[in-house]
């Protein structure tokens, strides 16, 4: 039976955010706190912020104010610790705000971590590896199922499962995904391959798109199996034997699929070549073989062959 999503969220999410994880104004005490008294958590899952994006938000806050309050909990000395909204806090500092609106919640460390992890999963420009690591922590530390996680973040269960598989990639490949050199599509194609690192370098060097990578991997997993050469037709073998015996030459007949083919006369010396030419001239006179270089052989059986003389 599927786990109830709201129960699965725990008090830290269901009571804090209700049905919408970002709608945090329904509960808690709304106050304006000195921005100098608001501090981020050292264990905050998100540790990278894009400077340009942060400045854009700061410009918006400077013009319109901070519309969505920051969620915090009280700490000693009159300080407040950020539960959700560190990016807004950073942008508010850049905008020069002295106070910021905050929603004060009563939450323990575990609940705070759970909320922080989920909030981090909902942000934009999250790399696929960061998303996978967030999913894995919520599974390991809070016993969430993949179904529950899918409902929390508004994604399909298959998205959650496929994202988690990226954690099986070598560290060097995961680093390429983190920094944006490889996309999630590239990375998914490499999961489970012994030479994932080598292929990742090839993708970067040749600037391959996802479709090209998928085709490359498909060929690697399912190499073309060459059809074994068919045994030569018994009639052709007999004809070769007869010609070798009657002409005293090394002759090879290679039929084509189109019904034609070629006859190869092999010689080891100039003298032997002269002998072949003499034999062909004699045979031509008796209408057995019509020769040239390359020469056309007279019909043998029901097939016509092109004859070549090779060294």
Phi, psi and omega in degrees: 000135183294144181289135178296125187296313183295319177294322181295332181292333182080170183298327183298331180255313185294320180280329182284317188244348183062223182284337181242117186296338180265354179270083188252019181264357184285332183227161178095169184265124178268121178221169172252117184252146174301130184298334179289342180266358180258127185230147176281162176279140177294332183266016181303126182301327181271124180232008178231133180228129180288124185298317182295315179296321180295320180293322177299317178294321179298319178297319179295318180295321179298328182273318187247351185088171178275109186281317182262120181297158176271138179269128185222173168226154182286143174233175182293153176076018178079015179268162178233135179256132184289129173264313179214133177116025181298324180297318178296322178295315179297317180294324178296322176295317178297326181284350177086017178293143177264331176228154179225147176286133179226149172256119184268124181242154175256100185221147177272177186300319182294318179295320179297317180297318181299314179296317181298320179296316181291317179301320180297324179291338183269354182282159177282170179050030175279129179289156181298326179289318176299320178296316180298318180295323176295316176302314184295321178294320179293328176287313185288318188264341183230008174058031176286146173271166177296324178298316180295318179298320180300319180289323181298315185264359178072033178239169178282159178297323180296326177297316179298313182297314181293325178292318179298328180297336180295339179290348178277355179287155175300153183303321182296324179288320178299323178297321178296325178288318179302316184276358176087006179289323174247141177275169177298324178297316175302312185296318181300324181292338184266349183299131176087000181268137179293331182254034182302320181296316180297315180294324179299317178297322179294321179299315181292314184296320184262000180053050181285142174274175186298319181298318179297322179293317179298320178294320179297316180292321180298319178294324180291320181284328182231073180298146180296130179267117179290132179293133178297144179298134179288144177298140182296141181305137182301325179296319179296319179300318180294321179297317178302315180299317181296316180294318178300320183287313185287324183264344182069030182236162173270111187238137178232127180253128180235098179290151175256166180291337182280357179104346176267212178157194179219151176245123183251124176256122182259140176223155185253350183205167178297324179297319180292326176297315177302321179296319180297315181298318179299315181298317181295322178297317179296317181293325180296320181297330180263010176064022176275315180225135173260119191243149170203185180229094359290156186241157176263125178277149175294154181307134176243115187068232179253010185245155179246135185236149170266129184257132176236143177253122184234157178275000000 
